[in-house]
Amino acid sequence: MIIEVFLTHTDGGAQLATMIIEGDRAKAASGKTYDVRNPATGEVVDEVPAGGAEDVDKAAQAAAKAFTTWSKLPANKRADILHKASQHMLGKVEHIAPILTKEQGKTLLESRIEAQRFGENIAWFADLADKIHGEHVRLPDLTTYGLVVRKPIGVCGAIVPWNFPLTLAANKVAPAIAAGNTVVLKPASTTPLSTLACIEALLEGGLPEGVVNVVLGQATGDAIVAHPLIRKIALTGSTPTGKKVMARAAENLKKITLELGGSDPCIVLDDADLEGAARAISVGRFFNCGQACLAVKRLYVQEGIYAALLEKLVARASKLKPGNGLDKDSRMGPMHTETQRAEVEAQVKDAVDRGAKVVYGGGRPQGSEYEKGWFIEPTILENVPDGARMWTEEVFGPALPVRRIKDLDEGLRLANDSQYGLGSSIWTTNMAAAHRAVNELEAGYTWVNALQIAHDELPFGGTKQSGFGKEHGVEAFLQYTEEKSVVYGGL
Ligand code: NAD
């Protein structure tokens, strides 16, 4: 199967990956293909079908057909199938992780964590499959009674970006199929291979054909949103893409979940655990080479500990050796594309042109091993003036603006001065300050003295221009069901 193809692929030449549409491992109807390249070396990792509307139609038909049987399976049987499939997939983490590293750039450690999370997420929602509850409602006429039942929606579209191809796919696929829906899944064009490997592993582990179908290529996103058989769209992507998808989905009044961009603020007060804060900020900003939606993207530090915290952050950044993700000494992979790197460099340049000071990094690492990839240094800046792009835009790379604040009032005012509202965090040992931040930070998530991890158990999603709808938690599961009212009469 595809996984084995990747693993025996040692000659450096490209293989042709395929889409997964029901029983078929399909090429694009157009016959067109494109190359997936390694961001660390520029080498071709694989050649992939460039699908289009015709392929999405086949996948939607396959998913609709599979829905008729999958949605009618006893829920405990569905849970059982998903547990077995996820166990099988989890046994392949060591095979899948290098595929993810080669196509995305992230370090092998990061890829292992992500592949593991894919399987665990399928299992977490499998546990909910047989726990859907309805309600009995008394009606005034005692010869009748009412029920509210929850049903799966039908075929769901899942559209995923390139930064966390596997976890963000699982966030959609897992609750959808556990609730009895079927899926047409579109990975980002540049990161299809590890997703294919995960879905192949689920199929090998017993997931019935047609329950999850994978289409590839740029054009398939719009075709999914437009397809009449697809009833719900879950998109993770940028805010501009979210707006387009919402407008397009409105044409057929589809249900939508939009997980969009963010510019998460972090406030650190004088009484904070400095070591804990430095670790969380460093992981929060530099994990995945800074290409994370939930990431510390704006840092506001109270003046009493400003210098000490900055020193700790610089010390941590200096240990993040950039390098090819497959190299065990690398602590930070390259950026995913040349365009992404150019964007972050332009945001840093804008700050510097306006008078900001680079405290660490600010350029590209030097050396022959960096010449062919999209490497960048972890970067920390201070004195970034108001209005600079780093404050007003999402910085989707490893560059952090740090600002001195007088007190919590100033921190909260600056933190909320953003179009985004995804994550947020505060470090303080003062309960009242923490409580105020929890109440006043405009975001879908607030971490208090904790690492920015999106837990399976807690609903995750943004407010403001970071989108709406939830992934993770029972809330996400319920969003893949719809309520139906029933009246039984003539009793
Ligand atoms: P993107 O918006 O360019 O693409 C995301 C996906 O949408 C891709 O699969 C793409 O092909 C598809 N797409 C693009 N235009 C489309 C259209 N008109 N119709 C249908 N599909 C379309 O985003 P990206 O650059 O791949 O990812 C980075 C962005 O994703 C960042 O803004 C980041 O913050 C955001 N993100 C958000 C979350 C979250 O959970 N809120 C998580 C990760 C990333």
Boltz pocket constraint, residues with backbone or C-beta under 6 A from the ligand:
constraints:
  - pocket:
      binder: B
      contacts: [[A, 159], [A, 160], [A, 161], [A, 162], [A, 163], [A, 164], [A, 168], [A, 186], [A, 187], [A, 188], [A, 189], [A, 217], [A, 218], [A, 220], [A, 221], [A, 222], [A, 223], [A, 225], [A, 235], [A, 236], [A, 237], [A, 238], [A, 239], [A, 241], [A, 242], [A, 244], [A, 245], [A, 258], [A, 259], [A, 260], [A, 261], [A, 262], [A, 292], [A, 293], [A, 294], [A, 394], [A, 396], [A, 422], [A, 462], [A, 466], [A, 467]]
      max_distance: 6.0
